[in-house]
């Protein structure tokens, strides 16, 4: 497998620190609001990465943090007059429901920052021992970027542009604001009753130090892969490297992967533009998690995705094509299991799928391999050449492909009682040759989210 390492700015062959195992840290949500589709672009890229590693036989240990204490969460809790835990809990719950709807495989660990204050304090103490931090007059602790010569290597910052002594207390800041950053923020009145005791007085962690403390606790002082959106490269990931390597003297992360932005109708997503969507917004408009996932996996992760409703319609059409072939293959295979040699057209598609994943997670080419298999299968069926054994081989291949894509198969949806009744009524209308009534009932069933097809074996019902 080859990945484009943001640190070296080139594709590199992946070699894990421990053979057969891969440690993966993925930047999770800041739980001050419902996650939006731009966030999920990153989370789904990370899901494809995890699944691709597993596809190639790696045992993956994934850590995804939950940022539940920072400027935004503190502000939200205080503005709503509730505790920090009460404020963030609903957004944590929503996040887990959303990733389930999108078919994202769970991580092994979801550490919350507020549960790891002792680890943060211990890490800051190590930085003090190394002479890399200092305490300001207000009681905050800052990391001195001038004392870490490698600062800026990830984001390729001009070293001459570093402004030593310029203190930045905000958790998030602009790319041109290069300076010393807070690893421990002293309590002030804006924090209300949100604080922890430390050797430097009351306060709370800076955002960047939280990720260093949690990643190293669960994955060790050096680990394989760290991911996130391109906007996190600086300052967040650059600061993580400085803190972690400054404290341990060891390389922090071997491979850095960053995904590009998601745009909506060619524009940056913003509530003021009316193009800001959470997952629940899209589901309320009638789209499914499966359709949204398909759109979000369809671009190569280092290329921007332009999210449109036309794209969702195209995803629905593509998934319908997949579903039709799956039904055809299942009907043809029946109870037959795959045996003997796999047909060449199936093996070629599987090889192309694996090669696409190995080439820096080229999902567009992986999807092309999937549809090549489907196209060849349909042509074989049309020519009367799709045997039950070959159909079973095709289903096996699709199941293997779907361990990564997770859009081909899904849990069968229970048919609502109302739809079942309409289906019986439609069959009675057809037996009476009342074609107008049959068509009317078919359309009514369609409004309820189901498609009816008439086959030699009777009516076939499937979700839209």
TIBA-682132 format. One line per 10 residues: number of its first residue (from 1); their letters; for each residue x, y, z of C-alpha. Coordinates in steps of 0.05 Angstrom, whole numbers, plus 5000, padded with zeros to 4 digits. Layout:
% residues N
NUM	a	X Y Z | ...
END
This chain:
% residues 464
1	xxxxxxxxxx	5000 5000 5000 | 5024 5071 4984 | 4999 5134 5017 | 5014 5207 5004 | 5051 5229 5067 | 5038 5302 5082 | 5103 5306 5120 | 5147 5286 5060 | 5098 5311 5006 | 5104 5246 4967
11	xxxxxxxxxx	5074 5177 4961 | 5109 5126 5006 | 5101 5051 5015 | 5066 5039 5080 | 5105 4998 5131 | 5076 4993 5200 | 5120 4999 5262 | 5095 4931 5285 | 5086 4880 5229 | 5013 4864 5217
21	xxxxxxxxxx	4987 4919 5263 | 4969 4992 5248 | 4959 5047 5299 | 4912 5101 5273 | 4894 5167 5305 | 4836 5206 5273 | 4814 5275 5293 | 4743 5270 5319 | 4689 5322 5331 | 4689 5383 5376
31	xxxxxxxxxx	4622 5370 5409 | 4593 5440 5412 | 4543 5430 5355 | 4517 5376 5308 | 4570 5352 5260 | 4560 5375 5188 | 4574 5340 5122 | 4642 5373 5116 | 4661 5338 5181 | 4634 5272 5154
41	xxxxxxxxxx	4676 5278 5091 | 4737 5270 5137 | 4706 5216 5181 | 4686 5174 5120 | 4755 5182 5089 | 4784 5156 5154 | 4734 5098 5153 | 4756 5079 5083 | 4828 5082 5106 | 4814 5037 5166
51	xxxxxxxxxx	4775 4987 5123 | 4829 4987 5069 | 4882 4970 5120 | 4839 4913 5146 | 4827 4891 5074 | 4902 4882 5068 | 4905 4842 5132 | 4926 4894 5184 | 4898 4892 5254 | 4878 4964 5265
61	xxxxxxxxxx	4875 5001 5331 | 4839 5066 5318 | 4832 5124 5366 | 4783 5181 5352 | 4782 5236 5403 | 4722 5276 5427 | 4741 5348 5441 | 4693 5365 5498 | 4732 5423 5529 | 4757 5481 5488
71	xxxxxxxxxx	4737 5553 5474 | 4673 5533 5437 | 4646 5481 5486 | 4660 5526 5546 | 4625 5584 5512 | 4565 5540 5494 | 4557 5511 5564 | 4560 5580 5597 | 4513 5612 5547 | 4462 5556 5559
81	xxxxxxxxxx	4471 5557 5635 | 4487 5483 5640 | 4548 5441 5660 | 4600 5425 5607 | 4581 5352 5610 | 4507 5366 5600 | 4521 5413 5542 | 4567 5365 5505 | 4530 5300 5519 | 4475 5311 5468
91	xxxxxxxxxx	4525 5326 5413 | 4566 5264 5431 | 4502 5221 5427 | 4484 5253 5360 | 4553 5240 5332 | 4549 5166 5347 | 4480 5160 5316 | 4505 5196 5254 | 4566 5152 5244 | 4522 5091 5251
101	xxxxxxxxxx	4474 5118 5198 | 4534 5129 5152 | 4560 5059 5161 | 4626 5081 5194 | 4661 5025 5230 | 4670 5041 5304 | 4740 5059 5330 | 4770 5020 5387 | 4775 5082 5431 | 4736 5147 5434
111	xxxxxxxxxx	4773 5185 5489 | 4742 5250 5514 | 4789 5306 5534 | 4756 5317 5601 | 4772 5246 5621 | 4847 5256 5608 | 4866 5318 5647 | 4919 5280 5688 | 4953 5257 5624 | 4953 5328 5598
121	xxxxxxxxxx	4984 5355 5662 | 5037 5300 5661 | 5055 5318 5589 | 5060 5393 5605 | 5106 5376 5664 | 5152 5338 5616 | 5155 5398 5570 | 5174 5442 5630 | 5230 5393 5648 | 5256 5399 5576
131	xxxxxxxxxx	5255 5475 5579 | 5205 5480 5522 | 5149 5516 5559 | 5142 5577 5604 | 5090 5606 5649 | 5061 5674 5632 | 5040 5728 5681 | 4967 5706 5680 | 4984 5634 5698 | 4978 5604 5628
141	xxxxxxxxxx	5032 5558 5602 | 5059 5568 5531 | 5102 5525 5485 | 5162 5563 5458 | 5165 5548 5383 | 5234 5579 5379 | 5261 5523 5423 | 5237 5468 5376 | 5279 5473 5312 | 5235 5425 5272
151	xxxxxxxxxx	5173 5468 5282 | 5139 5480 5215 | 5164 5417 5179 | 5094 5388 5169 | 5061 5452 5143 | 5126 5474 5108 | 5126 5541 5144 | 5180 5591 5129 | 5223 5588 5192 | 5241 5661 5185
161	xxxxxxxxxx	5167 5677 5193 | 5165 5649 5264 | 5151 5703 5315 | 5181 5679 5380 | 5147 5707 5441 | 5082 5724 5407 | 5031 5688 5449 | 4968 5657 5420 | 4917 5636 5472 | 4859 5618 5426
171	xxxxxxxxxx	4851 5544 5411 | 4842 5556 5336 | 4876 5611 5297 | 4895 5631 5226 | 4953 5603 5187 | 4992 5668 5190 | 4988 5673 5266 | 5053 5635 5280 | 5075 5641 5352 | 5079 5609 5420
181	xxxxxxxxxx	5015 5571 5436 | 4979 5554 5501 | 4985 5484 5528 | 4951 5503 5593 | 4903 5561 5597 | 4894 5598 5663 | 4823 5605 5688 | 4788 5671 5675 | 4717 5697 5687 | 4694 5674 5618
191	xxxxxxxxxx	4707 5602 5638 | 4655 5604 5694 | 4659 5542 5737 | 4698 5501 5685 | 4768 5490 5710 | 4817 5439 5739 | 4873 5446 5789 | 4944 5440 5764 | 5015 5457 5787 | 5006 5524 5751
201	xxxxxxxxxx	4939 5540 5783 | 4867 5533 5761 | 4856 5526 5687 | 4844 5476 5631 | 4883 5445 5573 | 4895 5479 5507 | 4862 5442 5449 | 4927 5418 5417 | 4957 5386 5479 | 4894 5344 5489
211	xxxxxxxxxx	4907 5304 5425 | 4980 5293 5440 | 4963 5266 5509 | 4907 5220 5486 | 4941 5193 5423 | 5004 5174 5460 | 4965 5142 5518 | 4929 5093 5472 | 4979 5085 5414 | 5047 5098 5446
221	xxxxxxxxxx	5098 5153 5438 | 5107 5135 5364 | 5052 5107 5320 | 5036 5094 5247 | 4983 5142 5219 | 4951 5208 5239 | 4895 5237 5197 | 4849 5297 5192 | 4824 5352 5147 | 4875 5395 5110
231	xxxxxxxxxx	4854 5454 5154 | 4881 5417 5215 | 4951 5412 5187 | 4968 5480 5216 | 4965 5498 5271 | 4935 5436 5304 | 4977 5380 5277 | 5041 5421 5274 | 5031 5437 5348 | 5018 5364 5364
241	xxxxxxxxxx	5085 5344 5334 | 5122 5398 5372 | 5091 5379 5439 | 5097 5304 5430 | 5168 5301 5401 | 5191 5356 5448 | 5169 5314 5508 | 5193 5245 5484 | 5250 5259 5437 | 5220 5207 5390
251	xxxxxxxxxx	5186 5212 5322 | 5112 5223 5337 | 5077 5198 5274 | 5104 5160 5214 | 5051 5178 5162 | 5006 5240 5160 | 4944 5237 5116 | 4900 5298 5103 | 4835 5302 5064 | 4814 5362 5023
261	xxxxxxxxxx	4754 5407 5036 | 4681 5393 5018 | 4645 5449 4981 | 4570 5455 4970 | 4548 5476 4900 | 4619 5501 4888 | 4619 5546 4949 | 4647 5543 5019 | 4594 5516 5066 | 4564 5569 5112
271	xxxxxxxxxx	4499 5578 5149 | 4493 5649 5121 | 4492 5621 5051 | 4438 5570 5065 | 4483 5513 5043 | 4501 5486 5112 | 4476 5415 5123 | 4479 5366 5180 | 4464 5293 5168 | 4395 5301 5199
281	xxxxxxxxxx	4380 5359 5151 | 4392 5313 5091 | 4355 5254 5120 | 4295 5300 5133 | 4298 5317 5058 | 4288 5243 5042 | 4360 5220 5031 | 4390 5159 5065 | 4455 5150 5102 | 4475 5101 5049
291	xxxxxxxxxx	4465 5152 4993 | 4503 5205 5031 | 4560 5157 5045 | 4564 5140 4971 | 4573 5214 4953 | 4625 5224 5007 | 4668 5164 4986 | 4663 5178 4911 | 4722 5227 4908 | 4795 5214 4921
301	xxxxxxxxxx	4809 5240 4991 | 4862 5291 4971 | 4815 5323 4920 | 4759 5371 4940 | 4688 5343 4936 | 4632 5387 4909 | 4569 5365 4945 | 4504 5376 4906 | 4434 5349 4906 | 4446 5326 4835
311	xxxxxxxxxx	4503 5286 4863 | 4456 5254 4913 | 4407 5237 4857 | 4465 5205 4818 | 4484 5165 4880 | 4413 5140 4886 | 4415 5118 4813 | 4483 5084 4821 | 4459 5047 4884 | 4396 5025 4847
321	xxxxxxxxxx	4440 4995 4793 | 4480 4958 4847 | 4416 4933 4880 | 4389 4907 4815 | 4451 4866 4802 | 4452 4840 4874 | 4380 4816 4866 | 4397 4784 4799 | 4458 4749 4828 | 4419 4725 4889
331	xxxxxxxxxx	4361 4699 4846 | 4410 4664 4799 | 4453 4634 4853 | 4396 4610 4896 | 4425 4562 4947 | 4487 4549 4905 | 4554 4563 4937 | 4615 4586 4899 | 4659 4529 4877 | 4714 4517 4827
341	xxxxxxxxxx	4755 4572 4795 | 4730 4644 4798 | 4713 4671 4728 | 4766 4717 4699 | 4720 4778 4695 | 4707 4774 4770 | 4781 4762 4788 | 4802 4821 4745 | 4753 4867 4780 | 4777 4845 4848
351	xxxxxxxxxx	4850 4856 4827 | 4833 4925 4800 | 4795 4942 4865 | 4854 4923 4909 | 4904 4960 4864 | 4861 5023 4869 | 4860 5020 4945 | 4935 5008 4947 | 4947 5071 4906 | 4933 5123 4960
361	xxxxxxxxxx	4860 5102 4969 | 4837 5116 4898 | 4764 5104 4911 | 4740 5130 4843 | 4780 5074 4810 | 4756 5025 4863 | 4684 5043 4845 | 4701 5034 4771 | 4724 4964 4787 | 4659 4950 4824
371	xxxxxxxxxx	4617 4973 4764 | 4661 4935 4716 | 4642 4872 4754 | 4569 4891 4753 | 4571 4908 4678 | 4604 4842 4660 | 4555 4804 4704 | 4495 4836 4671 | 4523 4821 4602 | 4535 4749 4621
381	xxxxxxxxxx	4463 4744 4647 | 4435 4775 4583 | 4473 4724 4542 | 4448 4667 4586 | 4519 4654 4611 | 4513 4672 4685 | 4512 4604 4719 | 4490 4596 4791 | 4563 4581 4810 | 4588 4645 4776
391	xxxxxxxxxx	4532 4686 4808 | 4554 4659 4875 | 4626 4679 4859 | 4602 4748 4841 | 4566 4755 4907 | 4628 4732 4944 | 4669 4786 4908 | 4617 4839 4923 | 4618 4821 4997 | 4694 4827 4997
401	xxxxxxxxxx	4690 4895 4962 | 4637 4917 5011 | 4681 4906 5071 | 4714 4971 5048 | 4660 5010 5012 | 4600 4989 5055 | 4549 5012 5004 | 4533 4947 4966 | 4497 4907 5019 | 4456 4931 5077
411	xxxxxxxxxx	4409 4902 5129 | 4343 4887 5095 | 4291 4939 5114 | 4226 4914 5146 | 4168 4924 5099 | 4116 4969 5132 | 4047 4937 5142 | 4016 4992 5099 | 4061 4973 5041 | 4046 4899 5050
421	xxxxxxxxxx	3971 4914 5046 | 3980 4957 4983 | 4020 4901 4952 | 3964 4851 4963 | 3913 4901 4935 | 3956 4912 4874 | 3961 4837 4861 | 3885 4832 4864 | 3879 4890 4815 | 3926 4856 4767
431	xxxxxxxxxx	3888 4790 4771 | 3825 4830 4754 | 3864 4863 4697 | 3849 4931 4727 | 3914 4961 4701 | 3897 5032 4720 | 3886 5013 4793 | 3950 4971 4791 | 3989 5031 4767 | 3957 5077 4818
441	xxxxxxxxxx	3976 5030 4875 | 4047 5023 4848 | 4054 5099 4850 | 4026 5102 4920 | 4076 5050 4942 | 4131 5092 4910 | 4112 5152 4952 | 4124 5109 5013 | 4195 5095 4991 | 4188 5027 4957
451	xxxxxxxxxx	4194 5003 4885 | 4151 4947 4856 | 4174 4908 4795 | 4133 4855 4759 | 4173 4792 4743 | 4155 4722 4718 | 4159 4702 4791 | 4110 4755 4814 | 4118 4824 4846 | 4187 4842 4872
461	xxxx	4191 4896 4925 | 4253 4936 4942 | 4268 5001 4979 | 4282 5063 4937
END
